[in-house]
């Protein structure tokens, strides 16, 4: 039996439940106490290359779905889960998302230095006595903010590069589009940010007819070849904006997937403004502009789009997604 991998496209698993009087390990699965079930996980198989510090603690993300976990064997809220060392000592972990009907779960597991040695393992337990073991504070205790941001967020773009390629793993270009031929829009370009911000930003110059619903936009493909990305665990999108007119920020699911979006709207200011957009800040599904709501698109987002109307310029800087990591966009 191969070790469970929690990053990348390959998720392999299986499990064996033994009687309560036995203590046996087969591959990456063991039955250790009462009626509890467990899986021994090789640390080397769960940390991607970019998250291997070795000399100080880190946090691993464990992605569970129907291919590597039997959700029918666990509680509806994950309160029966536990993570331990092989000797039974508890390891701090947190449940980021847990959706038994959708057969999706996401855990974050703290790995101390001693668990980063070659061949080290930890154990995921389920069907244990119900207890609140999820502890995000303990998971991140003592880990610097810079490391936490590196592990738990993705820089979409800071616009400091030589061209319009993003900072995403697939390095897609920022594109432009319009609602129709009555709208004009220039290519997005890098310009001095100004207004108290250092470096460069992205500017989109546009013109829409007055008092209409016509728009211009710039956007980015999140995954390779517009592969749908699972953003279910996203905490927020943070972006700095300025300009004129109305701004709509959309998480799009575009063809060949069934089209739909989840979005929110803001009025631009000529001064730089930091926006933090959380899932709960997005509009309720109403069908307007193909808005089907966050819950309907969160598992299959293909594009991040900024739409503008009623003004002349949009400036963007430091676009970052929190609550996901680069493996979610591969």
TATAFEN-V909090 format. One record per residue. N is the residue number from 0. RES is the residue in one letter. PHI is phi in radians with two decimals (999 if undefined). Layout:
<<N RES PHI> <N RES PHI>>
This chain:
<<0 X 999> <1 X -1.51> <2 X -1.23> <3 X -1.13> <4 X -1.91> <5 X -1.88> <6 X -2.31> <7 X 1.37> <8 X -1.49> <9 X -1.66> <10 X -2.17> <11 X -2.14> <12 X -2.90> <13 X 2.84> <14 X -2.61> <15 X -2.24> <16 X -1.84> <17 X -1.81> <18 X -1.22> <19 X -1.17> <20 X -1.52> <21 X -1.90> <22 X -2.36> <23 X -2.34> <24 X -2.18> <25 X -2.24> <26 X 1.10> <27 X -1.93> <28 X -2.28> <29 X -2.52> <30 X -1.87> <31 X -2.10> <32 X -2.71> <33 X 0.81> <34 X -1.78> <35 X -1.23> <36 X -1.98> <37 X -2.71> <38 X -2.38> <39 X -1.46> <40 X -2.08> <41 X -1.29> <42 X -1.03> <43 X -1.03> <44 X -1.57> <45 X -2.02> <46 X -1.79> <47 X -1.20> <48 X -0.99> <49 X -1.35> <50 X -2.17> <51 X -2.29> <52 X -1.28> <53 X 1.19> <54 X -1.74> <55 X -2.65> <56 X -1.07> <57 X -2.49> <58 X -2.23> <59 X -1.72> <60 X -1.81> <61 X -1.86> <62 X -1.72> <63 X -2.00> <64 X -2.62> <65 X -1.16> <66 X -1.46> <67 X -2.34> <68 X -2.71> <69 X -1.62> <70 X -1.18> <71 X -1.20> <72 X -1.57> <73 X -2.12> <74 X -1.23> <75 X -1.18> <76 X -2.00> <77 X 1.32> <78 X -1.25> <79 X -1.69> <80 X -1.50> <81 X -2.65> <82 X -2.24> <83 X -2.42> <84 X -1.29> <85 X -1.15> <86 X -1.50> <87 X 1.72> <88 X -1.15> <89 X -1.17> <90 X -2.06> <91 X -1.08> <92 X -2.59> <93 X -2.38> <94 X -1.58> <95 X -1.42> <96 X -2.45> <97 X -2.61> <98 X -2.38> <99 X -1.13> <100 X -1.04> <101 X -1.46> <102 X 0.98> <103 X -2.39> <104 X -2.58> <105 X -2.45> <106 X -2.07> <107 X -2.01> <108 X -2.14> <109 X -1.36> <110 X -2.10> <111 X -1.29> <112 X -0.90> <113 X -1.16> <114 X -1.58> <115 X -1.75> <116 X -1.27> <117 X -0.96> <118 X 1.50> <119 X -1.19> <120 X -2.38> <121 X -2.27> <122 X -2.19> <123 X -1.71> <124 X -1.92> <125 X -2.49> <126 X 1.03> <127 X -1.46> <128 X -1.01> <129 X -1.06> <130 X -2.88> <131 X -1.38> <132 X -1.76> <133 X -1.11> <134 X -2.51> <135 X -1.04> <136 X -1.12> <137 X -1.18> <138 X -1.04> <139 X -1.78> <140 X -1.02> <141 X 1.42> <142 X -1.48> <143 X -1.02> <144 X -1.02> <145 X -1.12> <146 X -1.23> <147 X -1.10> <148 X -1.16> <149 X -1.10> <150 X -1.35> <151 X -1.89> <152 X -2.72> <153 X -2.28> <154 X -1.36> <155 X -1.25> <156 X -2.98> <157 X -1.97> <158 X 1.05> <159 X -1.73> <160 X -1.39> <161 X -1.38> <162 X -2.58> <163 X -1.56> <164 X -1.34> <165 X -1.37> <166 X -1.67> <167 X -1.21> <168 X -0.94> <169 X -1.56> <170 X 0.89> <171 X -1.31> <172 X -1.55> <173 X -1.28> <174 X -1.96> <175 X -2.20> <176 X -2.85> <177 X -2.37> <178 X -1.22> <179 X -2.93> <180 X -1.28> <181 X -1.40> <182 X -1.84> <183 X -1.97> <184 X -2.62> <185 X -1.52> <186 X -1.07> <187 X -1.10> <188 X -2.33> <189 X -1.52> <190 X -2.40> <191 X -1.03> <192 X -1.13> <193 X 1.09> <194 X 1.04> <195 X 1.59> <196 X -1.83> <197 X -1.51> <198 X 1.31> <199 X -2.04> <200 X -2.38> <201 X -1.68> <202 X -2.05> <203 X -2.09> <204 X -1.68> <205 X -2.61> <206 X -2.59> <207 X -2.08> <208 X -1.04> <209 X -1.16> <210 X 1.00> <211 X -2.31> <212 X -1.71> <213 X -1.32> <214 X -2.60> <215 X -2.03> <216 X -2.67> <217 X -2.29> <218 X -2.73> <219 X -2.46> <220 X -1.43> <221 X -1.42> <222 X -1.97> <223 X -1.08> <224 X 0.91> <225 X 1.02> <226 X -1.10> <227 X -1.02> <228 X -1.93> <229 X -1.54> <230 X -1.90> <231 X -0.97> <232 X -1.55> <233 X -1.01> <234 X -1.45> <235 X -2.97> <236 X -1.86> <237 X -2.04> <238 X -2.64> <239 X -1.68> <240 X -2.38> <241 X -2.73> <242 X 2.50> <243 X -2.46> <244 X 1.72> <245 X -1.82> <246 X -1.98> <247 X -2.05> <248 X -1.92> <249 X -2.23> <250 X -1.71> <251 X -1.81> <252 X -2.05> <253 X -1.94> <254 X -0.92> <255 X -1.39> <256 X -1.27> <257 X -1.11> <258 X -1.19> <259 X 3.12> <260 X -2.67> <261 X -2.31> <262 X -2.56> <263 X -2.58> <264 X -2.30> <265 X -2.43> <266 X -1.70> <267 X -1.30> <268 X -2.09> <269 X -1.29> <270 X -1.70> <271 X -1.05> <272 X -2.29> <273 X -1.54> <274 X -1.85> <275 X -2.09> <276 X -1.89> <277 X -1.75> <278 X -0.91> <279 X -1.27> <280 X -1.50> <281 X -1.34> <282 X -1.09> <283 X -1.12> <284 X -0.97> <285 X -2.44> <286 X 1.40> <287 X -1.24> <288 X 1.11> <289 X 1.19> <290 X -1.31> <291 X -1.88> <292 X 1.59> <293 X -1.07> <294 X -1.08> <295 X -1.45> <296 X -1.99> <297 X -1.05> <298 X -1.56> <299 X -2.50> <300 X -1.42> <301 X -1.90> <302 X -2.39> <303 X -1.94> <304 X -2.24> <305 X -2.08> <306 X -1.85> <307 X -2.35> <308 X -2.74> <309 X 1.28> <310 X -2.56> <311 X -2.30> <312 X -2.48> <313 X -2.23> <314 X -2.05> <315 X -2.17> <316 X -2.69> <317 X 0.81> <318 X -1.58> <319 X -2.46> <320 X -1.80> <321 X -1.81> <322 X 1.67> <323 X -2.18> <324 X -2.35> <325 X -1.12> <326 X -1.16> <327 X -1.26> <328 X -1.97> <329 X -1.88>>
